[in-house]
Amino acid sequence: MIHLSSYMQEDKRAEVFKKDGHYGATFYDNDERVGEELYVGHSESYAENAAENYVLGIKKVGV
């Protein structure tokens, strides 16, 4: 797994990665891992948008 970027706001954090040729994101709330998604067939910007939406409170994970 290759770490590509991080997004943070308040208690939320998202890490964008590339694994086996696919992009994904791992999501954290108060430094506790709450989920991970692999976006098969999507671009790096798609994963980055998901990460940004999570830290902004638009995307819900682990609900």
TORKE-863078 format. One line per field, with one value per residue: residue in three letters; residue number from 1; x, y negated, z of N, C-alpha, C in turn; chain. Coordinates in Angstrom, 3 decimals, always signed. Example, Ala and Ser with C-alpha at 12.3 -4.5 7.8 and 13.67 -1.06 7.14 Angstrom:
2
res = [Ala_Ser] $
n = [1_2] $
n.u = [+13.190_+12.850] $
n.v = [+5.690_+2.250] $
n.w = [+7.800_+7.080] $
ca.u = [+12.300_+13.670] $
ca.v = [+4.500_+1.060] $
ca.w = [+7.800_+7.140] $
c.u = [+13.200_+12.900] $
c.v = [+3.300_-0.030] $
c.w = [+7.800_+7.870] $
chain = [A_A] $
This chain:
63
res = [Met_Ile_His_Leu_Ser_Ser_Tyr_Met_Gln_Glu_Asp_Lys_Arg_Ala_Glu_Val_Phe_Lys_Lys_Asp_Gly_His_Tyr_Gly_Ala_Thr_Phe_Tyr_Asp_Asn_Asp_Glu_Arg_Val_Gly_Glu_Glu_Leu_Tyr_Val_Gly_His_Ser_Glu_Ser_Tyr_Ala_Glu_Asn_Ala_Ala_Glu_Asn_Tyr_Val_Leu_Gly_Ile_Lys_Lys_Val_Gly_Val] $
n = [1_2_3_4_5_6_7_8_9_10_11_12_13_14_15_16_17_18_19_20_21_22_23_24_25_26_27_28_29_30_31_32_33_34_35_36_37_38_39_40_41_42_43_44_45_46_47_48_49_50_51_52_53_54_55_56_57_58_59_60_61_62_63] $
n.u = [+0.848_+0.571_+0.956_-0.691_-1.902_-3.172_-6.030_-7.417_-9.572_-10.730_-11.702_-11.589_-10.006_-8.579_-6.933_-5.475_-4.748_-2.876_-3.369_-2.561_-2.887_-5.216_-7.123_-7.853_-9.309_-8.723_-10.479_-10.720_-11.806_-11.323_-8.757_-9.363_-9.792_-12.374_-13.260_-12.639_-12.266_-12.088_-11.663_-12.293_-11.556_-11.768_-10.421_-7.474_-8.215_-10.897_-10.802_-9.539_-11.497_-13.505_-12.201_-11.848_-14.544_-15.386_-13.927_-15.017_-17.556_-19.528_-19.586_-20.543_-19.211_-19.002_-21.411] $
n.v = [+1.168_-2.189_-5.313_-8.296_-10.855_-13.060_-14.110_-16.394_-17.550_-19.065_-16.504_-14.528_-12.452_-11.476_-9.150_-8.819_-6.248_-3.959_-0.754_+2.337_+1.324_-0.146_-2.898_-4.192_-4.937_-5.463_-5.932_-7.951_-8.708_-10.711_-9.568_-6.881_-4.117_-4.006_-3.041_-1.761_-2.181_-0.868_-1.986_-0.624_-0.907_-3.630_-6.999_-8.650_-11.203_-10.794_-9.231_-11.111_-13.101_-11.733_-11.414_-14.102_-14.926_-13.353_-14.388_-16.912_-16.407_-15.706_-13.177_-10.133_-7.616_-4.354_-4.351] $
n.w = [+0.000_-0.855_+0.527_-0.309_+0.206_+2.814_+4.646_+6.915_+9.487_+12.321_+14.442_+12.573_+10.120_+7.012_+4.960_+1.868_-0.442_-2.587_-3.750_-5.020_-7.618_-7.453_-6.174_-2.898_+0.365_+3.827_+6.808_+9.740_+13.047_+15.749_+15.901_+15.759_+13.721_+11.439_+9.066_+5.711_+2.245_-1.025_-4.228_-6.915_-10.300_-10.338_-10.234_-8.817_-7.995_-7.440_-5.102_-3.465_-3.381_-1.971_+0.490_+1.269_+1.391_+3.535_+5.800_+5.838_+6.649_+4.884_+3.686_+5.099_+7.169_+8.483_+9.814] $
ca.u = [+0.000_+1.337_+0.238_-0.638_-2.233_-3.960_-6.986_-7.752_-10.359_-11.191_-11.358_-11.648_-8.824_-8.694_-5.670_-5.673_-3.688_-2.964_-3.106_-2.808_-3.307_-6.492_-7.085_-8.794_-9.153_-8.970_-11.139_-10.487_-12.504_-10.573_-7.649_-9.861_-10.143_-13.808_-13.585_-11.726_-12.944_-11.236_-12.454_-11.852_-11.995_-11.871_-9.156_-6.932_-9.029_-12.134_-10.474_-9.272_-12.795_-14.160_-11.491_-12.187_-15.953_-15.490_-13.471_-15.928_-18.834_-20.474_-19.617_-20.638_-18.533_-19.124_-22.663] $
ca.v = [+0.000_-3.428_-6.485_-9.388_-12.153_-13.070_-15.200_-16.496_-18.675_-18.785_-15.156_-13.571_-12.347_-10.479_-8.869_-8.281_-5.291_-3.138_+0.642_+3.259_+0.570_-0.818_-3.955_-4.026_-5.841_-4.969_-7.009_-7.948_-9.678_-10.728_-8.624_-5.504_-3.732_-3.724_-2.409_-1.823_-1.905_-0.720_-2.464_+0.092_-1.530_-5.081_-7.736_-9.187_-12.357_-10.256_-8.874_-12.356_-13.745_-10.993_-11.757_-15.489_-14.949_-12.765_-15.309_-18.060_-15.977_-15.431_-11.714_-9.391_-6.315_-3.601_-4.700] $
ca.w = [+0.000_-0.965_+1.029_-1.281_+0.788_+4.048_+4.832_+8.331_+9.983_+13.676_+14.911_+11.464_+9.250_+5.945_+4.283_+0.516_-0.755_-3.795_-3.391_-6.135_-8.789_-7.213_-5.165_-1.803_+1.493_+5.174_+7.535_+11.181_+13.889_+17.010_+15.704_+15.702_+12.349_+11.342_+7.798_+4.574_+0.986_-2.201_-5.361_-8.116_-11.536_-10.189_-10.264_-7.564_-7.595_-6.872_-3.720_-2.745_-3.145_-0.893_+1.724_+1.616_+1.787_+4.871_+6.852_+5.845_+7.198_+3.796_+3.528_+6.358_+7.144_+9.723_+10.499] $
c.u = [+0.898_+0.469_+0.416_-0.905_-3.080_-4.866_-7.385_-8.613_-10.971_-10.766_-11.330_-10.384_-9.103_-7.351_-5.979_-4.476_-3.914_-2.531_-3.490_-3.369_-4.618_-6.322_-8.134_-8.533_-9.467_-9.451_-10.967_-11.343_-11.857_-9.461_-8.067_-10.300_-11.608_-14.201_-12.504_-12.519_-11.916_-12.101_-11.932_-12.439_-12.140_-10.481_-8.701_-7.777_-10.370_-11.915_-10.213_-10.564_-13.546_-13.527_-11.855_-13.638_-16.149_-15.084_-14.347_-17.312_-19.891_-20.675_-19.644_-19.998_-18.735_-20.382_-23.583] $
c.v = [-1.237_-4.586_-7.639_-10.756_-11.978_-14.286_-15.201_-17.723_-18.259_-17.370_-14.115_-13.635_-11.274_-10.378_-8.226_-7.400_-4.653_-1.728_+1.522_+2.541_-0.180_-1.852_-3.692_-5.039_-5.103_-6.154_-6.832_-9.014_-9.597_-9.684_-7.159_-5.208_-3.327_-3.099_-2.571_-1.457_-1.830_-1.031_-1.862_-0.589_-3.039_-5.695_-8.153_-10.363_-11.921_-9.908_-10.126_-13.106_-13.059_-11.346_-13.166_-15.596_-14.370_-13.772_-16.558_-17.705_-15.676_-13.928_-11.063_-8.017_-5.648_-3.902_-3.511] $
c.w = [+0.000_-0.484_+0.046_-0.671_+2.040_+4.064_+6.297_+8.588_+11.304_+14.069_+13.802_+10.617_+8.214_+5.235_+2.933_+0.176_-2.120_-3.413_-4.571_-7.366_-8.644_-6.107_-4.094_-0.717_+2.787_+5.996_+9.040_+11.844_+15.265_+17.002_+15.759_+14.272_+12.303_+10.013_+6.756_+3.334_-0.130_-3.420_-6.668_-9.349_-11.472_-10.089_-8.864_-7.081_-7.004_-5.400_-2.888_-2.446_-2.010_+0.452_+2.185_+2.080_+3.179_+5.948_+6.932_+6.390_+6.156_+3.633_+4.904_+6.186_+8.495_+10.511_+10.520] $
chain = [A_A_A_A_A_A_A_A_A_A_A_A_A_A_A_A_A_A_A_A_A_A_A_A_A_A_A_A_A_A_A_A_A_A_A_A_A_A_A_A_A_A_A_A_A_A_A_A_A_A_A_A_A_A_A_A_A_A_A_A_A_A_A] $
